[in-house]
Amino acid sequence: MSKKVVVVYHSGFGHTARQAEHVFNGAASVAGVEALRVSVDAVDAHWDDLAAADAIIFGAPTYMGSVSAQFKEFMDKSSKVWFGQGWKDKLAAGFTNSASQSGDKLNSLVQLMVFSAQHSMLWVSLGLMPGNNSSAGSVEDLNRIGGYAGAMAQSNADQGAEAMQASDLKTAEHLGRRVAEAVLRLG
Ligand SMILES: Cc1cc2nc3c(=O)[nH]c(=O)nc-3n(C[C@H](O)[C@H](O)[C@H](O)COP(=O)(O)O)c2cc1C
């Protein structure tokens, strides 16, 4: 039976949705893993999928230095699952996107890590060395933002999702693949 990875995300203007699509593609590229992508707008139809998942990857844009209110609403709704510790020992990981290079994205990933800990989940880090941090580096480097806790993407405030950096999307794919491979290793 194949393992299941669910990507749950919110996106107000499409950027984080594109990042989520790439996280999903990375997970789906691993043989033996079935991936599903769920917007928090539609999550009420997917609580059973989350219950059946071996891993859940959480994604939100960074708004005002933390996850978007819509994603927080999903977090709060998940307290029903928390009561029974329904997600205990599932793998968890996270990604976020914002307009500024930093934009306080780390705070959103920390928020997602703490959230996963409240659910007694096992957090999977990004697993990439930082890119674009030397004279030999460039924005084309994987993990160009240099995060460790999860996948970060930076999207210019005056451009749509189609203009997102290819390296950020590849970094997102890497995270999805890494979580899927970790799920298989756990057996
Ligand atoms: C209400 C609001 C708050 C924002 N706060 C931040 C922020 O704290 N840091 C930042 O870098 N960008 C911030 N942004 C910019 C968004 O993170 C950025 O436009 C992002 O690409 C939006 O992702 P989305 O298209 O998935 O909604 C904010 C945008 C909005 C609408």
Ligand as a Chemical Component Dictionary entry (heavy atoms), coordinates in Angstrom:
data_LIG
# 
_chem_comp.id                   LIG 
_chem_comp.type                 NON-POLYMER 
_chem_comp.pdbx_formal_charge   0 
_chem_comp.three_letter_code    LIG 
# 
loop_
_chem_comp_atom.comp_id 
_chem_comp_atom.atom_id 
_chem_comp_atom.alt_atom_id 
_chem_comp_atom.type_symbol 
_chem_comp_atom.charge 
_chem_comp_atom.model_Cartn_x 
_chem_comp_atom.model_Cartn_y 
_chem_comp_atom.model_Cartn_z 
_chem_comp_atom.pdbx_ordinal 
LIG C1  C1  C 0 -1.780 41.369 4.977  1  
LIG C2  C2  C 0 -0.434 41.136 4.396  2  
LIG C3  C3  C 0 0.667  41.118 5.229  3  
LIG C4  C4  C 0 1.937  40.887 4.704  4  
LIG N1  N1  N 0 3.001  40.811 5.562  5  
LIG C5  C5  C 0 4.223  40.508 5.067  6  
LIG C6  C6  C 0 5.324  40.324 5.952  7  
LIG O1  O1  O 0 5.216  40.369 7.164  8  
LIG N2  N2  N 0 6.538  40.090 5.384  9  
LIG C7  C7  C 0 6.729  40.053 4.032  10 
LIG O2  O2  O 0 7.844  39.874 3.583  11 
LIG N3  N3  N 0 5.677  40.148 3.181  12 
LIG C8  C8  C 0 4.436  40.366 3.662  13 
LIG N4  N4  N 0 3.364  40.438 2.817  14 
LIG C9  C9  C 0 3.562  40.130 1.406  15 
LIG C10 C10 C 0 3.155  38.680 1.101  16 
LIG O3  O3  O 0 3.819  37.767 1.958  17 
LIG C11 C11 C 0 3.512  38.321 -0.339 18 
LIG O4  O4  O 0 2.802  39.189 -1.211 19 
LIG C12 C12 C 0 3.215  36.889 -0.684 20 
LIG O5  O5  O 0 3.753  36.582 -1.964 21 
LIG C13 C13 C 0 1.728  36.595 -0.687 22 
LIG O6  O6  O 0 1.547  35.213 -0.893 23 
LIG P1  P1  P 0 0.188  34.677 -1.505 24 
LIG O7  O7  O 0 0.127  35.161 -2.939 25 
LIG O8  O8  O 0 0.303  33.190 -1.451 26 
LIG O9  O9  O 0 -0.900 35.226 -0.661 27 
LIG C14 C14 C 0 2.108  40.686 3.315  28 
LIG C15 C15 C 0 0.983  40.717 2.476  29 
LIG C16 C16 C 0 -0.267 40.924 3.004  30 
LIG C17 C17 C 0 -1.466 40.917 2.078  31 
# 
loop_
_chem_comp_bond.comp_id 
_chem_comp_bond.atom_id_1 
_chem_comp_bond.atom_id_2 
_chem_comp_bond.value_order 
_chem_comp_bond.pdbx_ordinal 
LIG C1  C2  SING 1  
LIG C2  C3  SING 2  
LIG C2  C16 DOUB 3  
LIG C3  C4  DOUB 4  
LIG C4  N1  SING 5  
LIG C4  C14 SING 6  
LIG N1  C5  DOUB 7  
LIG C5  C6  SING 8  
LIG C5  C8  SING 9  
LIG C6  O1  DOUB 10 
LIG C6  N2  SING 11 
LIG N2  C7  SING 12 
LIG C7  O2  DOUB 13 
LIG C7  N3  SING 14 
LIG N3  C8  DOUB 15 
LIG C8  N4  SING 16 
LIG N4  C9  SING 17 
LIG N4  C14 SING 18 
LIG C9  C10 SING 19 
LIG C10 O3  SING 20 
LIG C10 C11 SING 21 
LIG C11 O4  SING 22 
LIG C11 C12 SING 23 
LIG C12 O5  SING 24 
LIG C12 C13 SING 25 
LIG C13 O6  SING 26 
LIG O6  P1  SING 27 
LIG P1  O7  DOUB 28 
LIG P1  O8  SING 29 
LIG P1  O9  SING 30 
LIG C14 C15 DOUB 31 
LIG C15 C16 SING 32 
LIG C16 C17 SING 33 
# 
